[in-house]
Structures are given as structure tokens and as C-alpha cells.
Amino acid sequence: MKATVFVRPKAGIKDPQGEAVRGSLAKSGFDIVSVRIGRVVDIELETSERERALAELQQISHDLLANPLIESYEIELLEEA
């Protein structure tokens, strides 16, 4: 089963990289209020069981991909054709 995990800074957590990008966009004439920079992780698991895949991805995301104190994550299971 394939999945994408989106990892982003939690609301209220300073995001220096996002601020730098926002500043650059503003200097280029774009009317930008805020920018948040995160990561996208594409994962392919051996299992084809949806519930098992989701449980494994929750553990992987919480333990390894995100710092739960300052980041949130969202898991998107991809339907295989």
C-alpha cells in the first residue's frame, strides 16, 4: 500500500524557513500573509490491509517522521489502481 505523509510545524511554532520564503515572495511583489514549510514523505508498505497500513504509518509518523512537540502530520493512503 502506498501513502503520503505530510509533516508541518504546528500552529504557533516559529517557522524561520517559512518566514524567509514569505519575505522573498513579498519582495517579489506577491501579497502573501504567511507561509509554512513542511515535508512530504512518500512511503510504500508491504501490507495491503488498510487498517494495518494506517496503524504502521501512525507509529512511523509519530516516532520517526515528526517531532510531535512542534510538528503535526497527516497521512493520506493512496488507492492502488
Backbone as ProteinMPNN parsed JSONL, in Angstrom:
{"seq_chain_A": "MKATVFVRPKAGIKDPQGEAVRGSLAKSGFDIVSVRIGRVVDIELETSERERALAELQQISHDLLANPLIESYEIELLEEA", "coords_chain_A": {"N_chain_A": [[0.847, -1.17, 0.0], [0.492, 2.239, -0.77], [1.376, 5.453, 0.504], [1.179, 8.893, 1.513], [2.798, 11.088, 3.667], [2.312, 14.065, 5.294], [4.17, 16.46, 6.881], [4.137, 19.094, 9.107], [4.952, 22.279, 10.668], [3.491, 22.877, 13.858], [0.67, 25.011, 14.575], [1.465, 28.202, 15.798], [4.084, 27.602, 16.321], [7.303, 28.748, 15.69], [8.466, 29.328, 12.4], [11.134, 29.616, 10.758], [12.099, 29.116, 8.148], [9.776, 29.253, 6.588], [9.132, 31.93, 7.073], [11.288, 33.195, 5.802], [10.813, 32.509, 3.13], [8.309, 33.72, 2.8], [9.073, 36.416, 3.089], [10.733, 36.73, 0.825], [8.877, 36.293, -1.231], [7.151, 38.45, -0.761], [8.879, 40.584, -1.298], [9.08, 40.204, -3.988], [6.757, 41.17, -4.899], [4.399, 39.813, -4.37], [1.343, 39.411, -2.644], [1.458, 38.157, 0.209], [0.356, 36.559, 3.099], [1.147, 34.576, 4.985], [3.517, 31.865, 5.202], [4.088, 28.439, 5.498], [6.459, 25.966, 5.922], [6.902, 22.589, 5.194], [7.29, 19.006, 5.146], [7.094, 16.388, 2.724], [6.501, 13.015, 2.637], [6.761, 10.141, 0.838], [5.649, 6.871, 1.029], [5.887, 3.356, 0.663], [4.307, 0.494, 1.641], [4.555, -2.98, 2.555], [2.213, -4.331, 3.26], [-1.228, -4.84, 2.309], [-3.456, -4.385, 3.672], [-5.676, -2.054, 4.776], [-6.242, -1.013, 7.422], [-4.093, -2.024, 8.927], [-1.955, -0.855, 7.568], [-2.466, 1.86, 8.066], [-2.173, 1.931, 10.861], [0.555, 1.252, 11.113], [1.697, 3.403, 9.743], [0.893, 5.525, 11.376], [2.424, 5.003, 13.667], [5.046, 5.129, 12.586], [5.078, 7.788, 11.683], [4.646, 9.259, 14.061], [6.778, 8.385, 15.69], [9.132, 8.62, 14.147], [9.074, 10.342, 11.814], [7.979, 12.849, 12.45], [8.328, 15.444, 14.887], [6.498, 15.302, 17.56], [6.093, 17.312, 19.443], [6.419, 19.79, 18.229], [5.524, 19.537, 15.648], [2.918, 18.61, 13.367], [1.231, 15.907, 11.723], [-0.124, 14.456, 8.765], [-1.738, 11.761, 7.308], [-2.105, 10.265, 4.207], [-3.642, 7.75, 2.628], [-3.112, 6.076, -0.362], [-5.099, 5.061, -2.982], [-4.747, 2.084, -4.743], [-4.507, 1.335, -8.149]], "CA_chain_A": [[0.0, 0.0, 0.0], [1.248, 3.487, -0.855], [0.843, 6.543, 1.313], [1.939, 10.13, 1.626], [2.713, 11.697, 4.985], [2.618, 15.484, 5.28], [4.64, 16.891, 8.198], [4.159, 20.559, 9.122], [5.057, 22.875, 12.006], [2.207, 23.148, 14.5], [0.296, 26.417, 14.682], [2.094, 28.868, 16.927], [5.512, 27.27, 16.363], [8.057, 29.586, 14.766], [8.903, 28.65, 11.178], [12.064, 30.542, 10.112], [12.176, 28.856, 6.708], [8.554, 29.813, 6.027], [9.249, 33.389, 7.119], [12.236, 33.606, 4.758], [10.121, 32.385, 1.842], [7.298, 34.775, 2.777], [9.777, 37.673, 2.83], [11.16, 36.746, -0.578], [7.682, 36.466, -2.066], [6.677, 39.828, -0.572], [9.804, 41.447, -2.04], [8.812, 39.995, -5.415], [5.5, 41.816, -5.226], [3.237, 38.983, -4.075], [0.654, 39.782, -1.409], [1.46, 36.914, 0.972], [0.14, 36.751, 4.528], [2.029, 33.674, 5.717], [3.998, 30.66, 4.526], [4.565, 27.393, 6.395], [7.238, 24.982, 5.169], [6.857, 21.261, 5.788], [7.903, 17.918, 4.373], [6.219, 15.369, 2.152], [7.199, 11.725, 2.625], [6.03, 9.079, 0.141], [6.018, 5.574, 1.603], [5.195, 2.175, 0.148], [4.343, -0.592, 2.617], [4.312, -4.329, 2.041], [0.842, -4.757, 3.538], [-2.317, -4.276, 1.505], [-4.56, -4.175, 4.607], [-5.804, -0.622, 5.041], [-6.139, -0.72, 8.85], [-2.722, -2.305, 9.36], [-1.108, 0.176, 6.979], [-2.698, 3.104, 8.795], [-1.562, 1.78, 12.19], [2.012, 1.319, 10.947], [2.042, 4.768, 9.354], [0.737, 6.36, 12.569], [3.597, 4.773, 14.512], [6.213, 5.658, 11.871], [4.986, 9.25, 11.66], [4.808, 9.771, 15.422], [8.075, 8.032, 16.275], [10.309, 8.877, 13.314], [8.991, 11.389, 10.795], [7.611, 14.143, 13.021], [8.563, 15.715, 16.296], [5.131, 15.609, 17.983], [6.032, 18.52, 20.268], [6.374, 21.002, 17.408], [5.02, 19.252, 14.301], [1.759, 17.747, 13.173], [1.343, 15.134, 10.487], [-1.367, 13.988, 8.141], [-1.471, 10.569, 6.49], [-3.026, 10.067, 3.082], [-3.477, 6.452, 1.979], [-3.371, 6.2, -1.786], [-5.774, 3.899, -3.569], [-3.969, 1.49, -5.839], [-5.364, 1.024, -9.302]], "C_chain_A": [[0.892, 1.233, 0.0], [0.554, 4.565, -0.034], [1.747, 7.753, 1.198], [1.71, 10.684, 3.022], [3.169, 13.153, 4.847], [2.98, 15.896, 6.701], [4.786, 18.412, 8.144], [4.397, 21.056, 10.547], [3.658, 23.111, 12.568], [1.953, 24.651, 14.514], [0.95, 27.008, 15.925], [3.578, 28.569, 17.074], [6.224, 28.114, 15.31], [8.58, 28.758, 13.597], [9.837, 29.586, 10.403], [12.157, 30.35, 8.598], [10.945, 29.431, 6.004], [8.596, 31.332, 6.002], [10.19, 33.903, 6.04], [11.574, 33.551, 3.379], [9.055, 33.473, 1.716], [7.934, 36.128, 2.453], [10.213, 37.804, 1.388], [9.981, 36.957, -1.521], [7.148, 37.887, -1.961], [7.56, 40.806, -1.34], [9.598, 41.338, -3.546], [7.458, 40.55, -5.83], [4.251, 40.985, -4.971], [2.656, 39.365, -2.721], [0.452, 38.524, -0.577], [1.285, 37.232, 2.453], [1.082, 35.861, 5.334], [2.401, 32.487, 4.85], [4.464, 29.7, 5.607], [5.267, 26.349, 5.526], [7.187, 23.658, 5.923], [7.584, 20.257, 4.904], [6.815, 17.005, 3.856], [7.04, 14.093, 2.06], [6.29, 10.705, 1.946], [6.563, 7.742, 0.627], [5.226, 4.477, 0.914], [5.402, 1.037, 1.137], [4.067, -1.924, 1.947], [2.847, -4.729, 2.169], [-0.16, -4.123, 2.571], [-3.559, -4.051, 2.372], [-4.584, -2.712, 5.045], [-5.592, -0.292, 6.526], [-4.723, -0.95, 9.371], [-1.766, -1.237, 8.831], [-1.248, 1.484, 7.75], [-2.059, 3.054, 10.187], [-0.041, 1.895, 12.103], [2.445, 2.744, 10.61], [1.894, 5.743, 10.512], [1.986, 6.232, 13.45], [4.856, 5.368, 13.881], [6.227, 7.185, 11.947], [5.264, 9.839, 13.041], [6.226, 9.56, 15.946], [9.279, 8.533, 15.474], [10.217, 10.088, 12.387], [8.721, 12.775, 11.366], [8.076, 14.237, 14.462], [7.22, 16.169, 16.853], [5.0, 16.852, 18.866], [5.837, 19.777, 19.425], [5.79, 20.792, 16.016], [3.75, 18.41, 14.36], [1.979, 16.972, 11.886], [-0.032, 14.684, 10.044], [-0.999, 12.847, 7.212], [-2.545, 10.463, 5.426], [-2.725, 8.709, 2.454], [-3.909, 6.599, 0.536], [-4.007, 4.917, -2.294], [-4.952, 3.376, -4.737], [-4.924, 1.07, -6.936], [-5.283, -0.435, -9.677]], "O_chain_A": [[1.917, 1.271, 0.681], [-0.669, 4.587, 0.103], [2.919, 7.649, 0.834], [0.578, 10.743, 3.502], [4.26, 13.433, 4.35], [2.188, 15.705, 7.624], [5.459, 18.955, 7.268], [4.091, 20.36, 11.514], [2.748, 23.501, 11.837], [2.883, 25.456, 14.473], [0.979, 26.375, 16.981], [4.261, 29.214, 17.869], [5.784, 28.177, 14.162], [9.068, 27.642, 13.773], [9.39, 30.279, 9.489], [12.282, 31.323, 7.855], [11.067, 30.032, 4.936], [8.154, 31.956, 5.037], [9.922, 34.937, 5.427], [11.761, 34.452, 2.56], [8.908, 34.079, 0.655], [7.406, 36.893, 1.645], [10.079, 38.871, 0.791], [10.078, 37.708, -2.491], [6.734, 38.469, -2.964], [7.061, 41.744, -1.961], [9.904, 42.27, -4.29], [7.057, 40.414, -6.986], [3.15, 41.41, -5.321], [3.394, 39.613, -1.768], [-0.603, 37.893, -0.647], [1.991, 38.081, 2.997], [1.742, 36.333, 6.26], [1.702, 32.146, 3.896], [5.164, 30.105, 6.536], [4.723, 25.908, 4.514], [7.402, 23.611, 7.135], [8.381, 20.618, 4.037], [5.755, 16.864, 4.466], [8.129, 14.079, 1.485], [5.185, 10.436, 2.417], [7.771, 7.506, 0.638], [4.043, 4.642, 0.617], [6.536, 0.662, 1.434], [3.424, -1.986, 0.899], [2.301, -5.39, 1.285], [0.045, -3.011, 2.084], [-4.588, -3.587, 1.881], [-3.617, -2.207, 5.616], [-4.834, 0.624, 6.846], [-4.214, -0.16, 10.166], [-0.88, -0.772, 9.548], [-0.25, 2.138, 8.051], [-1.469, 4.038, 10.633], [0.579, 2.564, 12.929], [3.447, 3.232, 11.133], [2.676, 6.687, 10.629], [2.532, 7.231, 13.917], [5.64, 6.031, 14.56], [7.257, 7.794, 12.238], [6.024, 10.799, 13.174], [6.804, 10.45, 16.571], [10.325, 8.836, 16.048], [11.211, 10.79, 12.202], [9.191, 13.771, 10.816], [8.199, 13.23, 15.16], [6.833, 17.318, 16.64], [3.901, 17.386, 19.017], [5.169, 20.718, 19.853], [5.582, 21.756, 15.28], [3.546, 17.613, 15.276], [2.815, 17.34, 11.061], [-0.963, 14.553, 10.839], [-0.06, 12.954, 6.423], [-3.739, 10.561, 5.712], [-1.683, 8.529, 1.825], [-4.955, 7.181, 0.249], [-3.499, 3.822, -2.056], [-4.522, 4.135, -5.605], [-5.999, 0.525, -6.684], [-5.941, -0.865, -10.625]]}, "name": "protein", "num_of_chains": 1, "seq": "MKATVFVRPKAGIKDPQGEAVRGSLAKSGFDIVSVRIGRVVDIELETSERERALAELQQISHDLLANPLIESYEIELLEEA"}
